[in-house]
Amino acid sequence: MAAPAISVSPPAPSPLGIQVTPDPQPLQTAESKVIVNPNDETKVPQSSDPIEAPPLQSTMSAVKDLPLPALHDLPPETRAVLERIEEQFVLGPGKLKEIVSQFVHDIRVGLSKYGEAMAMIPTFVTGVPDGSETGTFLAVDLGGTNMRVCEVTLLGDHKFTIRQQKYIVSTELKTGEARTLFDYMADSVDHFLTERQIETEEPIHLGLTFSFPVEQSALDKGVLLTWTKGFSAKNAIGHDVVGLLQDAFDRKHLHVKCTALVNDTVGTLISRAYLSGDCLLGAIFGTGTNGAYVEDVSAITKLHSSVRTALGPDVTKMIINGEWGAFDNARHVLPVTMFDNKVDRESINPRFQLFEKFISGM
């Protein structure tokens, strides 16, 4: 394993700005520099210029004590405006049925052909765990605000242990060059392995949980279709993300092999199946939203015959990554308000991921 680009005392930045300090201060900064918080193992920014703010508890108490006017106490004109706004968010049974019908239609279209907004991506994950599996595995989870590096030990009997470290992904990394982003990911894995003194004679196998739309052609190969969740790193779309990460590992001479690519929603389904069994659907409601479920291979009609042959007759199920955050990008059925238009207009990807912008925390 390569020597980590990290120093402990005094702290000195690595080429990508990762550093460790024995006494971190969780303060904001405009730089991409991050440090390790030894108390909760969460990456937090460091700055030499603290930002003064009132104590959170006193601020919350002050807000709580503010009197809230009852609706009937408001002037008629104000009530009328609020009622008109409220009406825009009310869905009747007829509209809900229309939305459901369109959703089911988009699922069927996405399973039949490539290039649809709801991509219905085959994941090449052809089974779910039952809780009896054992072993130790390394994982990187990229999506939203944080990146996590994890060491997961499956103990069988639906039990596991996990050691993990969070790393903040700065705006500069999200919007800069893809090579810089993936180098940062590799540096973070190097740091994690070194801190925990994880070394083996054989290459360490790693699974990449990647929370963005990827068109997979194998378990360890997938081309990025588009960025979401505030990411827009250059020279990544159209490229194999496993290859980008493996290239970063190889540049740093790390003894790590990325052997599996999984969407975070697929990971949610699989992890729940390990814990409780019989899980058929996973869903994410956070920075973005998405769903994954177990589908009959026979229903995925867009799969090429050569792919079906390679899978073999014994493979009858496959997890589908629905990418439902892009549901109704064409605005056929979703009731769009002026507020939705403003969020969409000011986002990094106007006219895309419409459903996600309606309901998630992005």
Number of C-alpha atoms within 10 A of each C-alpha: 16 11 11 19 18 23 14 11 10 10 14 15 17 15 12 19 17 24 22 22 19 13 11 18 16 17 14 14 16 11 13 16 20 26 25 24 20 14 8 9 14 19 25 19 22 21 16 9 9 12 9 7 7 7 8 9 8 10 11 10 10 10 9 10 8 8 7 7 8 7 11 8 8 11 9 11 8 10 14 12 10 12 10 10 14 10 9 12 11 9 12 8 8 8 14 13 12 13 18 12 12 17 17 11 11 21 18 16 19 22 22 16 14 15 11 16 20 25 26 29 24 24 24 20 18 18 13 21 18 19 20 14 15 14 10 13 15 21 20 24 21 20 21 20 17 15 20 22 24 21 20 16 17 19 15 15 14 19 15 17 10 12 13 15 22 22 23 19 23 18 16 16 20 20 14 16 15 20 18 17 24 21 21 22 24 23 24 24 24 25 21 21 19 16 11 10 9 12 12 9 7 9 13 16 15 20 20 23 21 22 22 23 24 28 22 20 16 14 17 19 21 22 18 18 18 16 19 22 24 18 21 21 19 15 11 20 17 13 15 19 22 24 15 16 22 19 16 21 23 13 11 18 13 21 17 19 17 21 15 18 26 26 25 24 27 28 20 18 24 26 19 20 20 22 18 14 16 14 19 15 19 21 18 17 14 14 17 23 24 25 22 27 19 20 18 13 18 13 14 21 15 14 17 9 10 9 12 15 9 9 14 10 8 6 14 15 18 21 25 27 27 26 25 23 26 22 27 21 18 12 12 12 17 19 14 15 12 10 11 15 16 11 15 18 12 9 16 15 17 14 15 20 23 24 21 24 21 21 15 16 13 17
